[in-house]
Amino acid sequence: MATRPLIIDTDPGKDDAVAILTALGLRESINVILLSTVAGNVSLAQTTANALRLCHVKARTDIPVHAGCPRALLQSGNTVPDIHGEDGLGGAILPPPTTRPADGHAVPAIIEAIRNASEPVTIAALAPMTNLALALVMAPDIVANIAEIAVMGGSFSGGNITPYASYNMHSDPHAARIVFSSGASVTMVGLDVTRKTMPTPRWLAELKATNKPAAKVVAELWDDPTLCFNDACVIAHIMQPDIFRSDRRCIEIELNDPIRIGETRVIAGEARTTTLLDIDREAFFSFVYGALTTSQ
């Protein structure tokens, strides 16, 4: 089976950790060619260290991890240690990184990876999209070799950082506007879907009982039963889009109203963005379970 080239742009983050470990468990169908990190849930230094630690869990220290932007394009960042812990992974007991970040900033690394790929690259955008926006501005030609940018963020039913905006959109709304208007094929994996992915205690117990390294890490991370597997929905969409119900809409990111900044709203115009609207929970959790418990 041919493997799909994938770039993961991330700010790990508990739910990022689930998504990364899920993707790394699908080695026969996904070729993770690059992880790029950005400040978000925690600082850039911490998100980069966490990405390296997660690659170690799945014995994938061959994947280059490039550190990217330490802040948003035009505004200060907004870390959330009350949700993800001071280290971003809730104090989970993981070994320290055994490798160093790859040389060079993430933005030129993203550009080079896409230009050099032998087939169109899929991007899992799990974080504020500062890195991706800069890559698209610096090298708009890369759009031609991007299969899809699957974005975790947005909502039509209220935000999770403000009443209107999701965290990733609010943290760098100007970057989000650039990505959504870039001409690339964008899928919005919003809170309307991801809020339906709270794992049950029974599911987590069954996951932990498998004694697989990635499964044990996720079970340990999930000490708050109200947290959802937000970012793993992106990987599920990329690999099994039939799990979701979707349509196409014209989406605009609010930039002018300081109260509603980062809000995603539908406007009149060409419906260019695929928006996920609903999810088959049973199929989703079966997919994640399988990826986390693989021997790969």
N, C-alpha and C positions, 0 to 999 in steps of 0.2 A: 504494500500500500504506500502511495506517495505521501510524504509528510508535508504539512502546510507550514511555510515559514511564518513565524510569529515574533513580534516585538512586544514586550510587556513594559509599559510605562507606569510607574508605581511609586507609592509612598508607604510601604508596609509599616504599621497597620494590620490589625487582626484579620479583617475581611480580605485584605490584599494577600495575607499569608495563605488563606484557604484557596484563593484563586491561583496563586503561584504554584502551590503544591499540587493542586488539581491539574494544572497545565503540565507540570513536570512529570506527572503520572501517566501522561498520554503520549509517550515518546514515539510510539508506532505511527501516530497520526499528526502530531504537532512537533515541529522543529523550532524550539525557542532559540532564536539566533542572537538575541540581545535583551538584557534587562536594563532599563534606564530609570534612574531614581530622581526624585524631586522632593523638595520640602513640601510637607502637607500635614499628615496626621502628627508627625514629629519632625524634627530638624533634618536637613539633608544628610548630615553625618550619620544620624541614627537610621534613617530610611535605607541608606546605602549599606550600613553594617547589617541591618535586618535582611536585606535582599541576599547578601552573601551567606548569612546564616541559613536561610531557607534553601538556597542551592545546595548547601552542605547536607541538609537533611535528606535530600534525594540523590546525593552523590553526583551532583551536576555542577561541580566547580569548574567544568570546562566552558560554561556559558559566561561570556563577558558581561560584567556589571559596570556600567558607566554612571558616575555621579553627574547630575545635571544642575538645574537651577535652584539656588538657595532661597528664592523668594518669587513672588508673583511679578508679572510684568509691570503693573502700575500701582500696586497697593501692597501693604504689609501682609504677612501671612497670618494664619490663625490655626495654630496647632491645637490638638484636642487630647491632652494627656488624661483627662477625666474619663475618656472612653477607652482609649487604647493603652493607657499606662505610660509612665515616663519613658519607657524604652520602645513604645509602640506595639509591643507584643504582650502586654499585660504581665510582665515579669516571668513569662514562660521560661522554663529551664532549657535553654538551647546552648550548645557550645559556642564560644566566640568564633568569629570568622577565621578560617584557616587560609584564606586567600585575600589578596588586596583588590581594590577596584581596578578595572582596566584603565590604562593610560588614556587621557583625553576626555574632554567634556562630552556629555551625552548627546548634545544637539548635533555636532558634526558626525558623531558615531551613528546616530539614527539616519542621517542623510546618506552616509556612505553605505550603510547596510541595505537601505532600500534601493539605492542606485545599483548596487552590485548583485542584488538578488536575481536568480535566474527565472523566478516567477513572482507574480504580485504578492506583496507582503500584507498580512493582516496585523493590525495594531490593537492590542488590548489596552485601552486608556483607563487606568484604574485610579487616577490621581488628578489633582489640578493640572491642566494641560499646557503648562508653561513651556516645557521642552518641545512638545509637538507643535505648538503655535510658532515658536521660533524656527523650527526646522522647516515648516511650510512657508514661512516668510522668506527665509534665506534661500530655499531651494524649491520653488513652486513646481519644478519639473518632476519632483518625486511623486506627485499625485498620480501620474500615469502608471506608476508601479506599486500603487497601494490598492489592495483588493477591498479593504474595508477598515474603517476605524470604528471599533465598538466601544462606546463611551459609557462608563458607569457614572450616571449623574442625570439630573433633571427630574422634574415631577410635574404632574398636572393636578396633584391632590395635596399640595402643601409641602414645605421643605423640612429638612432635619437640622439645619443650622440657623435658619430664620423661618418665619411662617411661610415664606415664598420660595426660598432657594435651597437646593441641595448643597451639601458641603463642597463637593468638587467644583461645581459651577460658581459658587459664591467665593471660593478661595482665589480663583483667577478668572473672573468673568470675561475679561478682554481676550484672554487666550482661548476661552471656549468659543467666543464669537468668531475668532479667526479660524478655528478648526471647523466649525459648522458651516462657514461660508467659503471654505477652501476649494470646493469642487470635488473633494474626495467623497467616496461613498461612506456616509456616517450612519451608524445605528445608535439610537439613544436607549440605553438600558436604565430606565429611571426607577425612582422610588415606588411608583405605582405597581411595579412588578417585584422589586427586590424586598419590599416590606412583607411579602408573603413567604419569605424564606428563613423564618426562625426555626432552627433545628429543635426537635423535642429532646428532653432528657433521655428518653429511651433510645433514640437514634444515636445520640452522642455516646451512650454507654455501649451500644453495639459496635460503634466505630472503634472505641478505645479497646474493646475486647479482642479486636483482630490483632493487636500487638504490632501492627505495622508502624514504622517510624513516623511517617507523615500523618497517619490517622491519630496516633497518640498525641502529636503536637497540636493538632486541631482540637481534639477533645480537651486538652489541658487549657488551650487558649479560651475556650468558650465557657467562662465562668459567669457570664451574664446572659440569662435566658431571653432577654429582650433584644439582643443583637441579632442581626440578620446576616446571611451570607451574600451581602450585596455584590461584591466583586466577582464571586464565583459565577454569578449569573452571566457575566460577560463571556467567560470561557464556555459555559453551557450553550449560550447562543451561537458562538462561533462554531462549535462542534455539532450541536444538535438543535438547529433553529426551530425544528418542529415542536419542541417543548413549549414554545411561546406562541401567543397570538399577537399579531402586529398589524400596523397599517403605515401608510406614508403621509407625512405632514410637512408643512413649512414651519420651521422652528426658528424663533429669534431669542437671543439671550439679552435680557434687560441690562443696560449699562447706565442709563441716565437717572433713574429714580433711586436715590440712596437707600430707601426703605426696601425696595424690591430688587435691588441689584443681584444679578445672577439667576433671576427667575427665568425659566423656560416657558415660552408661551407660543401658541399656534397663531400664525398670522396668514393673511391672504398672500398667495404666491405659489410658485412651483413647489410641489410636495416632494422634496429631495431627501428628507431624513426618514429612515425607517424607525418607527417608535414601537417599542414593546409595550403591550397593554395588559397581558395576562400570562400566567404560567401554570403548567402542569406540575404541581408540587411533588407528586409521587415520582414522576419521571426525572425531575431535577435532582431530588435527593438520591435516587438510584444512580444517576450519572456521577455525582460528586463522590458518593461512597465507593463506586467502582474505581475511580481515578485515584482516590486517596489510599486504597488498599492494594493497589497493584504492586507487584514485586519489583517493578522497574525503579 
